[in-house]
């Protein structure tokens, strides 16, 4: 629920799913050039650019 504000803040959210890797990607900005990433305890990778969240990667997406 903590990530919901990032979805609502942006007019456009791009997503794609990699079936082979079982990863779901969300991009809040294009182009997005992350300068820092963080892995949460629940296998979500948060991508930052200048301390602003610009994307998420959800690992093992089909099992959620």
matplotlib code that plots the C-alpha trace (Angstrom):
import matplotlib.pyplot as plt

x = [0.0, 3.0, 3.6, 0.1, 0.8, 3.5, 1.0, -1.5, 1.1, 2.1, -0.1, 1.5, 2.7, 4.3, 4.5, 5.8, 6.1, 9.0, 7.5, 10.8, 12.3, 8.8, 9.4, 6.9, 8.3, 6.7, 8.2, 7.0, 9.2, 10.6, 13.5, 14.3, 18.0, 18.3, 21.2, 20.3, 18.3, 16.9, 15.6, 12.8, 12.2, 9.3, 11.5, 10.6, 13.3, 12.8, 14.6, 15.5, 16.8, 17.8, 16.0, 12.7, 11.2, 11.1, 10.3, 9.6, 10.5, 8.4, 10.3, 8.4, 5.3, 3.2, 3.4, 1.9]
y = [0.0, 2.3, 2.4, 3.4, 7.1, 6.7, 5.2, 8.0, 10.8, 10.0, 10.6, 7.7, 4.4, 1.9, -1.7, -4.9, -8.5, -10.8, -14.3, -16.1, -14.1, -13.9, -10.2, -7.4, -3.9, -0.6, 2.7, 6.1, 8.1, 7.7, 7.5, 6.2, 6.2, 4.9, 6.1, 4.0, 0.8, -0.8, -4.3, -4.7, -7.7, -8.8, -9.0, -5.7, -3.6, 0.1, 2.3, 5.9, 8.9, 11.8, 10.3, 10.1, 6.7, 6.2, 2.5, -0.8, -4.4, -7.1, -10.4, -13.8, -11.8, -14.9, -16.3, -13.2]
z = [0.0, 0.5, -3.2, -4.2, -4.0, -6.7, -9.1, -8.4, -8.6, -12.2, -15.2, -17.1, -15.7, -18.1, -17.3, -18.8, -17.7, -18.5, -18.3, -18.5, -15.5, -13.8, -13.2, -13.5, -14.2, -13.6, -14.9, -13.7, -16.0, -19.5, -20.1, -16.7, -15.6, -12.1, -10.0, -7.0, -6.2, -3.1, -2.5, 0.0, 2.2, -0.1, -3.2, -4.8, -6.3, -6.0, -8.6, -7.8, -9.7, -7.6, -4.6, -6.5, -7.2, -10.9, -11.1, -9.4, -10.3, -8.7, -8.6, -8.7, -9.8, -10.8, -7.3, -5.7]

ax = plt.figure().add_subplot(projection="3d")
ax.plot(x, y, z, "-o")
ax.set_aspect("equal")
plt.show()
